[in-house]
Amino acid sequence: MYLADFISFKFLEGPVIYPNDTLFPSLIIDQNIRVNYTPTVLVYAIDNKDVQKAVKCVVELKRDIVPRSGGHSYEKYGLSGRDNVFVLDLTFVNSITINSEMKTAKIGAGNRLGNVYNQLNQAGFLIPAGLCPSVGIGGHALGGGFGYYSRKYGLACNNIISMEVVDGKGNILHVDSNTNSDLYFALKGAGGGSYGIVTYFVFRIHPTPPQVTYMELAFN
Ligand SMILES: Cc1cc2nc3c(=O)[nH]c(=O)nc-3n(C[C@H](O)[C@H](O)[C@H](O)COP(=O)(O)OP(=O)(O)OC[C@H]3O[C@@H](n4cnc5c(N)ncnc54)[C@H](O)[C@@H]3O)c2cc1C
């Protein structure tokens, strides 16, 4: 397979954006605008099958691929922090399925925290995670994820029950405390852009309290 075949990406369901596409410049502006990097191509996956296909292709081409969820890495690691890489964007892996009885939610890694909070709140639940609504749950939960509820319920990563992960060979793995347990341990807190591409998380969810008090203290 040649690079040109890969770039045509006809076998993927999600959109593929090339540097000559008019949308391309706006899609590579992440949260940190002080530095920028230009990927070879932006591939948008819609599910773990798409992620699997993309990874298998890149393995064959001996190229690197970097996952991006919300693009809020301070160092711009969602674009890998360098030029000419294949970026796999998970924005469209954004389903949320809540199981109120089991107090769990299956959350696509491409969701932003604001959407997660809104949907969980409508069902009377929350997860402990960060403050900024546009941060991606993918990079956030894999790096820890600290927020207002962390004193009570821990970091976001402490509430991950299981994950679906595409590994470096393109295998889709179920990961929890019993299956692939080393990977489960490693991904929870040190996982962003390292041991595999997480497509879905199952989180333990907590009832939203009837009332909360928010205080902001400023020290001058
Ligand atoms: C404005 C702002 C506010 C913030 N507030 C908080 C806060 O309140 N609490 C807190 O704890 N942190 C906070 N952060 C830090 C934030 O949680 C991290 O920067 C986080 O990594 C962003 O995740 P992302 O998916 O948006 O970023 P990306 O740039 O998309 O990804 C970050 C890293 O994770 C990797 N990655 C992304 N998705 C996946 C995936 N699905 N599978 C494997 N690897 C993946 C990327 O390759 C990259 O290395 C904040 C950051 C910003 C910019």
The ligand as a Gaussian input file, in Angstrom:
#p B3LYP/6-31G(d) Opt

LIG

0 1
 C       -8.686000      25.662000      29.090000
 C       -8.245000      24.386000      29.767000
 C       -8.842000      24.030000      30.978000
 C       -8.467000      22.833000      31.626000
 N       -9.055000      22.508000      32.836000
 C       -8.692000      21.360000      33.473000
 C       -9.283000      20.993000      34.737000
 O      -10.144000      21.691000      35.281000
 N       -8.862000      19.838000      35.320000
 C       -7.895000      19.036000      34.753000
 O       -7.574000      17.984000      35.326000
 N       -7.323000      19.359000      33.551000
 C       -7.690000      20.492000      32.924000
 N       -7.105000      20.826000      31.715000
 C       -6.070000      19.933000      31.147000
 C       -6.730000      18.918000      30.199000
 O       -7.435000      17.954000      30.960000
 C       -5.633000      18.199000      29.368000
 O       -4.953000      19.146000      28.581000
 C       -6.190000      17.084000      28.507000
 O       -5.126000      16.262000      28.043000
 C       -6.984000      17.610000      27.323000
 O       -7.605000      16.543000      26.664000
 P       -8.127000      16.739000      25.154000
 O       -8.700000      15.448000      24.705000
 O       -8.964000      17.974000      25.072000
 O       -6.764000      17.085000      24.403000
 P       -5.960000      16.476000      23.093000
 O       -5.080000      17.605000      22.735000
 O       -6.980000      16.021000      22.095000
 O       -5.227000      15.253000      23.689000
 C       -4.315000      15.352000      24.768000
 C       -3.367000      14.138000      24.771000
 O       -4.144000      12.946000      24.941000
 C       -4.011000      12.094000      23.792000
 N       -5.346000      11.569000      23.495000
 C       -6.463000      12.278000      23.189000
 N       -7.502000      11.471000      22.994000
 C       -7.042000      10.210000      23.181000
 C       -7.653000       8.928000      23.089000
 N       -8.948000       8.816000      22.791000
 N       -6.905000       7.826000      23.318000
 C       -5.582000       7.946000      23.640000
 N       -4.953000       9.132000      23.735000
 C       -5.669000      10.258000      23.509000
 C       -3.470000      12.979000      22.679000
 O       -2.729000      12.234000      21.719000
 C       -2.605000      13.950000      23.469000
 O       -1.360000      13.338000      23.778000
 C       -7.461000      21.999000      31.050000
 C       -6.869000      22.369000      29.828000
 C       -7.249000      23.549000      29.192000
 C       -6.589000      23.929000      27.897000

